[in-house]
Amino acid sequence: MRNSFHLNMAAHSRSHGHSAAAKVAYVTASRGRDVWVGKTHDYSRKKGVTRSACVNYEGTPKELARLMDTTETRRNSTVCRELIFALPHGLPEEQRWELAFRLGETVATRYGVAGVVALHEPSAKGDRRNDHAHIVFSTRKIEDGELTTKTRVLDDRKTGAGEVKWLRAESARLIGEALAEVGRTLEIPAWDHRSYADRGIDQPTTRHEGVRGRALARKGRATVFSRDNQVIRSALEETRKLESEIANEYVNNIIAARRPTKGKPRAERHIEELAREPSKARGGQPVRESGTMALPLHGHSEDQSKRAGPPGHTQRNRGLRRGLGARLGKLGLSALSKGARELGLTPDTF
């Protein structure tokens, strides 16, 4: 996960060899025994788990995991669900824990379930910004310390997707509040839970690789998703560099145009040079006199004062933009970012 919004929900079923004991043991870095198959899962040597606690349950995470496993009696039962979500990198541990636990309480209150919240630090082999948390919660409501009826709202095709969207929006709201408390309001847009399409951003998106996919990529056995994602990331990085070049050129031209010069103004000296050497004009076209100044006949409006920057800057920008358009076409990108559009640059410019 990068330092941006990410939330994923998964259901763990016995038909896939999962158990609540194994999942809770993993997220809390402890030992747990799956009573259904009689197997012990030991993650006590796992590093990076800073805090863990139960929410809406008076007991230990191990006791809650055992309760979730023993309550389900079918061999293909869904024994628990899990939320994995990213947390802003750089927040103090206390604030990250408070943020994770608040979301855990939100889940428990909305669905009437019990769960385990665990705070994880980034892995030494992965992205160092990957602060995240896990919430493992029951598939049944809890009443008086016992699991009762199933919560079907997340299973239903009509309501499940809507509930996940609500959870994403709620987590984004909580993260935004946490960032605002520490004065990092400029980072809040990066934690927008909506997709690029919903935000009106025309930009290629990467695919979720998962833990196994990233592990294979680190070993040099890249999957199709990881290869495609690398191409997209390289293309986006190239686009950002090109946009930065255009923005810097634009700013430099404005600064140069406003900088005072000795003797005659720079624009006037440039025009006189073109008058003396017509071959320097665009296309070798002749020049004509207009009052006391010679203007090159470029086929444009005679009102040169409307152009920002010194003479010649438009030609440099035009060449740079043509180069950008060709490179964007090679990368297969169809649009620039918001920053370039604010400068008046769009794909139609090229």
C-alpha positions as CSV (number, residue, x, y, z in Angstrom):
1,M,0.0,0.0,0.0
2,R,1.2,3.5,-0.7
3,N,0.5,6.5,1.5
4,S,-2.9,6.9,0.0
5,F,-6.4,5.4,0.5
6,H,-6.8,1.6,0.6
7,L,-9.4,-0.6,2.1
8,N,-10.1,-4.2,1.3
9,M,-12.7,-6.6,2.8
10,A,-12.3,-10.4,2.6
11,A,-14.4,-13.3,3.9
12,H,-12.6,-16.3,5.3
13,S,-14.2,-19.7,4.8
14,R,-13.4,-23.3,5.9
15,S,-13.9,-24.4,2.3
16,H,-10.6,-22.5,1.5
17,G,-8.8,-23.9,4.6
18,H,-9.3,-20.7,6.7
19,S,-10.1,-20.4,10.3
20,A,-10.7,-17.6,12.8
21,A,-7.9,-18.9,15.0
22,A,-5.3,-18.7,12.3
23,K,-6.4,-15.2,11.1
24,V,-6.5,-13.8,14.6
25,A,-3.1,-15.4,15.5
26,Y,-1.6,-13.8,12.4
27,V,-2.9,-10.2,13.0
28,T,-2.0,-10.3,16.7
29,A,1.3,-12.1,16.3
30,S,0.4,-14.9,18.7
31,R,-0.5,-18.6,18.8
32,G,-3.9,-20.0,18.0
33,R,-5.4,-23.5,17.7
34,D,-8.0,-24.4,15.1
35,V,-10.3,-26.8,17.0
36,W,-12.1,-27.8,13.8
37,V,-9.0,-29.6,12.3
38,G,-6.8,-29.7,15.5
39,K,-4.0,-27.5,14.0
40,T,-2.0,-24.9,15.9
41,H,-0.9,-21.7,14.2
42,D,2.1,-20.0,15.7
43,Y,2.8,-16.4,14.6
44,S,4.4,-15.4,17.9
45,R,7.7,-14.6,16.2
46,K,6.1,-12.2,13.7
47,K,7.3,-8.6,14.0
48,G,5.6,-5.3,13.3
49,V,2.4,-5.8,15.4
50,T,2.3,-2.9,17.8
51,R,-1.1,-3.2,19.4
52,S,-4.2,-5.4,19.4
53,A,-7.5,-5.5,21.3
54,C,-11.0,-6.8,21.1
55,V,-13.9,-4.5,20.3
56,N,-17.5,-5.2,21.6
57,Y,-16.2,-8.3,23.4
58,E,-15.1,-8.7,27.0
59,G,-12.3,-11.2,26.6
60,T,-9.0,-11.9,24.8
61,P,-8.6,-12.1,21.0
62,K,-7.7,-15.8,21.3
63,E,-11.0,-16.5,23.2
64,L,-13.0,-14.6,20.6
65,A,-11.4,-16.5,17.7
66,R,-12.2,-19.8,19.4
67,L,-15.8,-18.7,19.9
68,M,-16.1,-17.8,16.1
69,D,-14.7,-21.2,15.1
70,T,-16.8,-23.3,17.5
71,T,-20.0,-21.5,16.7
72,E,-19.8,-22.4,13.0
73,T,-20.7,-26.1,12.5
74,R,-20.6,-26.6,8.7
75,R,-17.4,-27.6,6.9
76,N,-17.9,-24.7,4.4
77,S,-18.9,-22.0,6.9
78,T,-17.6,-18.5,6.6
79,V,-16.0,-18.2,10.0
80,C,-15.0,-14.5,10.0
81,R,-14.5,-11.4,7.9
82,E,-11.5,-9.1,7.7
83,L,-10.9,-5.4,6.9
84,I,-7.4,-4.3,5.9
85,F,-7.0,-0.6,5.5
86,A,-4.0,1.8,5.1
87,L,-3.2,4.5,7.7
88,P,-1.4,7.8,7.0
89,H,2.3,7.4,7.3
90,G,4.0,9.7,9.8
91,L,1.1,9.8,12.3
92,P,2.2,9.0,15.9
93,E,1.4,5.5,17.0
94,E,-1.2,6.7,19.5
95,Q,-3.2,8.5,16.8
96,R,-2.9,5.6,14.4
97,W,-4.2,3.2,17.1
98,E,-7.1,5.6,17.9
99,L,-8.0,5.8,14.3
100,A,-8.0,2.0,13.8
101,F,-10.0,1.4,17.0
102,R,-12.6,4.0,16.0
103,L,-13.2,2.2,12.7
104,G,-13.4,-1.1,14.6
105,E,-16.1,0.4,16.9
106,T,-17.9,1.7,13.8
107,V,-18.0,-1.8,12.3
108,A,-19.1,-3.4,15.6
109,T,-21.9,-0.8,16.1
110,R,-23.2,-0.9,12.6
111,Y,-23.5,-4.7,12.3
112,G,-23.7,-5.7,15.9
113,V,-20.6,-8.0,15.7
114,A,-17.5,-8.5,17.8
115,G,-14.0,-8.2,16.4
116,V,-10.2,-7.9,16.9
117,V,-8.4,-4.7,15.9
118,A,-4.6,-4.9,15.3
119,L,-2.2,-2.2,14.4
120,H,0.7,-3.2,12.0
121,E,3.9,-1.4,11.1
122,P,5.4,-1.6,7.5
123,S,7.2,-4.7,6.6
124,A,11.0,-4.4,6.3
125,K,10.8,-5.9,2.8
126,G,8.0,-3.8,1.5
127,D,7.0,-0.1,1.3
128,R,8.1,1.7,4.4
129,R,5.0,3.9,4.2
130,N,2.7,0.9,4.6
131,D,1.2,1.7,8.0
132,H,-2.0,-0.3,8.2
133,A,-4.5,-2.0,10.5
134,H,-6.6,-5.2,10.5
135,I,-10.1,-5.7,11.8
136,V,-11.1,-9.4,12.1
137,F,-14.8,-9.6,13.0
138,S,-17.5,-12.2,13.4
139,T,-20.1,-13.2,10.8
140,R,-22.7,-13.3,13.5
141,K,-24.2,-10.8,15.9
142,I,-23.0,-11.0,19.5
143,E,-25.5,-10.8,22.4
144,D,-24.5,-11.4,26.1
145,G,-21.1,-12.7,25.1
146,E,-22.5,-15.3,22.6
147,L,-22.7,-15.3,18.8
148,T,-26.2,-15.5,17.5
149,T,-27.8,-14.8,14.1
150,K,-25.8,-14.3,10.9
151,T,-25.3,-10.8,9.5
152,R,-26.5,-11.3,5.9
153,V,-26.3,-7.6,4.9
154,L,-22.7,-8.1,3.7
155,D,-23.5,-11.3,1.9
156,D,-26.5,-10.0,-0.1
157,R,-25.7,-9.0,-3.7
158,K,-28.1,-6.1,-3.4
159,T,-26.8,-4.6,-0.2
160,G,-23.2,-5.9,0.1
161,A,-21.6,-3.6,-2.4
162,G,-23.4,-0.6,-0.9
163,E,-22.1,-1.5,2.6
164,V,-18.5,-1.7,1.4
165,K,-18.9,1.7,-0.2
166,W,-20.2,3.1,3.1
167,L,-17.3,1.6,5.0
168,R,-14.8,3.1,2.5
169,A,-16.5,6.5,2.9
170,E,-16.6,6.3,6.6
171,S,-12.9,5.3,6.9
172,A,-11.9,8.2,4.5
173,R,-13.9,10.6,6.8
174,L,-12.1,9.4,9.9
175,I,-8.7,9.6,8.2
176,G,-9.5,13.1,7.0
177,E,-10.4,14.1,10.6
178,A,-7.2,12.6,11.9
179,L,-5.0,14.5,9.4
180,A,-6.8,17.8,10.0
181,E,-6.1,17.4,13.8
182,V,-2.3,17.4,13.1
183,G,-2.5,20.2,10.4
184,R,-1.9,17.9,7.4
185,T,-5.0,19.1,5.5
186,L,-3.1,19.2,2.2
187,E,-2.9,15.4,2.3
188,I,-6.6,14.8,2.7
189,P,-7.3,14.6,-1.1
190,A,-4.9,11.7,-1.4
191,W,-7.2,9.8,0.9
192,D,-10.3,10.2,-1.2
193,H,-12.1,6.8,-1.2
194,R,-13.7,7.4,-4.6
195,S,-12.4,5.9,-7.8
196,Y,-10.7,8.0,-10.5
197,A,-13.8,7.6,-12.7
198,D,-16.1,8.9,-9.9
199,R,-13.7,11.9,-9.5
200,G,-13.6,12.6,-13.2
201,I,-9.9,11.8,-13.5
202,D,-8.9,10.3,-16.8
203,Q,-5.9,8.3,-15.7
204,P,-4.9,4.6,-16.0
205,T,-5.3,2.6,-12.7
206,T,-3.1,-0.2,-11.3
207,R,-4.4,-3.6,-10.3
208,H,-4.3,-5.0,-6.8
209,E,-1.5,-7.5,-6.7
210,G,-2.0,-8.9,-3.2
211,V,0.5,-10.2,-0.7
212,R,1.5,-13.2,-2.8
213,G,1.9,-11.2,-5.9
214,R,4.2,-8.7,-4.3
215,A,6.2,-11.5,-2.7
216,L,6.7,-13.2,-6.0
217,A,7.7,-9.8,-7.6
218,R,10.4,-9.4,-4.9
219,K,11.8,-12.8,-5.8
220,G,12.0,-11.9,-9.5
221,R,8.9,-13.9,-10.5
222,A,6.7,-11.0,-11.5
223,T,3.0,-11.8,-12.2
224,V,1.0,-10.3,-15.1
225,F,-0.5,-7.7,-12.7
226,S,2.8,-6.6,-11.3
227,R,4.3,-6.2,-14.8
228,D,1.3,-4.2,-16.0
229,N,1.4,-2.1,-12.9
230,Q,5.1,-1.4,-13.4
231,V,4.4,-0.2,-16.9
232,I,1.6,2.1,-15.7
233,R,3.7,3.5,-12.9
234,S,6.6,4.2,-15.2
235,A,4.3,6.0,-17.7
236,L,2.8,8.1,-15.0
237,E,6.2,9.1,-13.6
238,E,7.3,10.0,-17.1
239,T,4.2,12.1,-17.5
240,R,4.8,14.0,-14.2
241,K,8.4,14.8,-15.3
242,L,7.2,16.1,-18.7
243,E,4.5,18.3,-17.0
244,S,7.2,19.6,-14.6
245,E,9.4,20.5,-17.6
246,I,6.5,22.4,-19.2
247,A,5.6,24.2,-16.0
248,N,9.2,25.2,-15.3
249,E,9.6,26.5,-18.9
250,Y,6.4,28.5,-18.6
251,V,7.5,30.1,-15.3
252,N,11.0,30.8,-16.5
253,N,9.5,32.6,-19.6
254,I,7.3,34.8,-17.4
255,I,10.2,35.7,-15.2
256,A,12.4,36.5,-18.1
257,A,9.8,38.7,-19.7
258,R,9.4,40.7,-16.5
259,R,13.1,41.0,-15.8
260,P,14.4,44.6,-16.5
261,T,17.2,44.8,-19.1
262,K,19.8,47.5,-19.8
263,G,19.3,49.8,-22.8
264,K,16.5,48.9,-25.2
265,P,13.8,46.4,-24.0
266,R,14.6,42.8,-24.8
267,A,11.6,42.4,-27.2
268,E,12.6,45.5,-29.2
269,R,16.3,44.3,-29.5
270,H,15.0,40.8,-30.6
271,I,12.8,42.3,-33.3
272,E,15.6,44.5,-34.6
273,E,17.8,41.4,-34.9
274,L,15.2,39.7,-37.0
275,A,15.0,42.8,-39.2
276,R,18.7,42.6,-39.9
277,E,18.7,38.9,-40.5
278,P,15.4,37.7,-42.0
279,S,16.6,34.2,-42.2
280,K,16.1,33.9,-38.5
281,A,12.5,34.5,-38.8
282,R,10.2,31.5,-38.9
283,G,10.4,29.7,-42.3
284,G,12.8,32.3,-43.6
285,Q,9.9,34.7,-44.3
286,P,10.6,38.4,-45.0
287,V,9.8,41.0,-42.4
288,R,8.0,44.3,-42.9
289,E,8.1,47.6,-41.1
290,S,5.3,48.6,-38.8
291,G,5.9,52.1,-37.5
292,T,9.3,52.1,-35.9
293,M,9.5,48.4,-35.2
294,A,10.0,45.4,-37.6
295,L,7.6,42.5,-37.0
296,P,8.2,39.0,-38.5
297,L,5.4,37.8,-40.7
298,H,4.5,34.5,-38.9
299,G,0.9,34.4,-40.0
300,H,-0.3,35.3,-36.5
301,S,-2.1,38.4,-35.1
302,E,-0.1,41.6,-35.2
303,D,-0.9,42.2,-31.6
304,Q,2.2,40.7,-30.1
305,S,1.5,42.3,-26.7
306,K,-1.0,39.6,-25.9
307,R,1.7,36.9,-25.8
308,A,3.1,36.2,-22.4
309,G,6.8,36.0,-22.1
310,P,9.7,37.2,-24.4
311,P,9.7,36.6,-28.2
312,G,10.7,33.1,-29.0
313,H,9.2,31.5,-25.9
314,T,6.2,30.3,-27.7
315,Q,8.3,28.4,-30.3
316,R,10.3,26.7,-27.5
317,N,7.1,25.7,-25.7
318,R,5.6,24.5,-29.0
319,G,8.6,22.3,-29.6
320,L,8.5,21.0,-26.0
321,R,4.7,20.3,-26.2
322,R,5.1,18.4,-29.5
323,G,7.8,16.3,-27.9
324,L,5.4,15.7,-24.9
325,G,2.6,14.7,-27.2
326,A,4.7,12.2,-29.0
327,R,6.0,10.7,-25.8
328,L,2.5,10.5,-24.3
329,G,1.3,8.8,-27.4
330,K,4.0,6.3,-27.0
331,L,3.1,5.7,-23.4
332,G,-0.6,5.3,-24.3
333,L,-1.9,8.0,-21.9
334,S,-4.8,10.0,-23.0
335,A,-4.7,12.9,-20.5
336,L,-2.6,15.1,-18.4
337,S,-3.0,15.6,-14.7
338,K,-4.9,18.5,-13.0
339,G,-1.7,20.5,-12.6
340,A,-1.1,20.6,-16.3
341,R,-4.7,21.5,-17.1
342,E,-4.5,24.4,-14.7
343,L,-1.8,25.8,-16.9
344,G,-4.0,25.6,-19.9
345,L,-2.6,22.3,-21.2
346,T,-4.8,19.5,-22.4
347,P,-4.3,16.5,-24.7
348,D,-5.8,18.7,-27.5
349,T,-2.8,21.0,-27.2
350,F,-0.7,18.4,-28.9
